[in-house]
């Protein structure tokens, strides 16, 4: 919500840049004659990232605030209750860093997309018991000075000179004769927005599992988990010496594997003071499992360093566990991939010179995310940026949100942007996923104009034959059969993928219009969906049911999106899909478009065991191949690391990319069996489908109505037992194999079946 509060603050900038990490301060005394403050609220934001303090004490637990939004239209502020920090005389301070506003962004080496000067905007309102309000705002009376930070960048890292570290500037009476002044920056307070999303915080700490020497003699620290954040430690060494920490996700030939980082230096440095120095570089972040530490005085031990895990403050809501340890590790990898890439916005990756809010990744991953964590506010906030970018682009949803690519020279692979299937579909698919997960109609209401604008724009891109078959498409991006340097070269026809996606989008937009009472729009988008369905079946489906390009992705999308004309065509598509999956040895043959839907398409057409075999395959490419290679997050490519331990030569080789982890939605809802029959799980569908290779599975989900829990397992003798717990106020429909469908109310319910036959050979 755009702020309508009475602001008196000015956006101020230091008169000197101070290495891109200035300090700002204002000393003030509490008003007299009104008693002790009853309430003191600081509202603050910045051009760049900021850390605010009162008398040297942090005002909150957040880091990297205000985060990254579409700054051209939305600059979020944070609010802090600082009543307990106030003294009779105080210093309100702020430390600034480059962050997303002025730091490096994207792979082209460019920076300062939003402005050349860092700025701070803050207003402290102190209310006294008699109703008097004292206001302290940023203005020209503030002062600026240097910090101990010599360099800071999200991609490249942070350098701190501990010799310059001092907290005297946070104390009343500090001599500011050597400090500089500030000046006002042009800023329209109408851009201020109250954040919907929770802040970025330190979430947990990991200790090293191993410290060892590489073949070249480097000291390497293994934290046992690919994570996002930074190292933190206290060290005592010779004054002027430098400790360097370089980060990477994997090793190659026993050394730090830095090639996938491309130009991101991912290196933090501490220049020692000669006294015990505390080091925590909070104006950067890295994606890493391993750290190469050089310059450490003496022997580096496991108790000397720790990794701080940083991401948005999200509540865990859903769990999944089963009898197969590799699948359990896969699920843990998916969870960690979400954590690392949900740092203020949903990014593609957290480690290289990219870390952008690619729309395609979250378009397919949103249902998984909404099960694992409460992401309603997190994604609603991001959707506000999507809508703002879209409105400025005449209804076009960009490839990334926030969109800095609009300021870049477009590479030959990405011509002038236009609405793109699956990627631009985030405008519709993400709010719909939130609606299904949480049942909050306000989500749809807030995003409806964006949903409708996207659908109408794509409607205008259809050719005379009614297909979306012209213009640039990412298509089935990163098809495993494509060459490493040609990720766009997929087996699936781009028009088939795009037209199927549009059918789903038009259908969901029509349903949304109906829910919100927009009858004319509902009719219009329903008619569009039917026109697209007719065109798809007329032009892409052959007389025998074969779909153009005859590969797994086109059948998976056609089935999952229900775009085929009838049961006969759907049955043929399911059989053909199962045949293609089997012919490929149950190794994955789909890219970004097909992968999230292929297991669904198999199980929904009666090929449950084929879906299980596809899930449980361990040869590359497969979901479990990275697990067998020691992965602790989901990879961007099925073969980001090759079987011989070398890194894929492709330029895009991330080891923390959540998109292919969208299979967890199928794990939760088909293997686990728990689906929302009504939005927000007011009514639950419990429809587990056991298969070969998994002997038991259990899920737990905190819904808006309470916790739903389910479990099934094979008992001695081959009998299956299914158990479901339904919270008060909710109901469930039971669809257990071999038993009649039935409805139950709140409580714990157990069902047993005998003679359940699992087809196929199993593994």
Buried (B, 14 or more C-beta within 10 A) or exposed (E): EEBEEEBEBBBBBBBBBBBBBBBBBBBBEBEEEBEEBBEBBBBBBBBBBBBBBBBEEBBBEBBBBBBBBBBBBBBBBBBBEBBEBBEEEBBBBBBBBBBBBBBBBBBBEEBEBBBEBBBBBBBBBBBBEEEBEBEBBBEEEBBBBBBBBBBBBBBBBBBBBBBEBEEEBBBEEBEBEEBBBBBEBEBEBEBBBBBBBBBBBBBEEBEBEEBEEBEEEBBBBBBBBBBBBBBBBEBEBEEEBEBBBBBBBBBBEBBBBBBBBBEBBBBBBBBBBEEEBEBBBBBBBBBBBBBBBBBBEEEBEEEBBBBBBBBBBBEEBBBBBBBBEBBBBBBBBBBBBBBBBBBBBBBBBBBBBBBBBBBBBBBBBBBBBBBBBBBBBBBBBBBBBBBBBBBBBEBBBBBBBBBBBBEBEEEEEBEEBBBBBBBBBBBBBBBBBBBBBBBBBEBBBBBBBBBBBBBBBBBEBBEEEBBBBEBBBBBBBBBBBBEBEEBBBBBBBBBBBBBBBBBBBBBBBBBBBBBBEBEEBBEBBBEBBBBBBEBBBEBBBEEEBBBBBBBBBBBBBBBBBEBBBEEEBBBBBBBBBBBBBBEBEBBBBBBBBBBBBBBBBBBBBBBBBBBBBBBBBBEBBBBBBBBBBBBBBBBBBBBBBEEEBEBBEBEBBBBBBBBBBBBBBBBBBBBBBBBBBBBBBBBBBBBBBBBBBBBBBBBBBBBBBBEBBBBBBBEEEEEBBBBBBBBEEBBBBBBBBEBEEEEBEBEEBEBEBEEBEBEBEEB
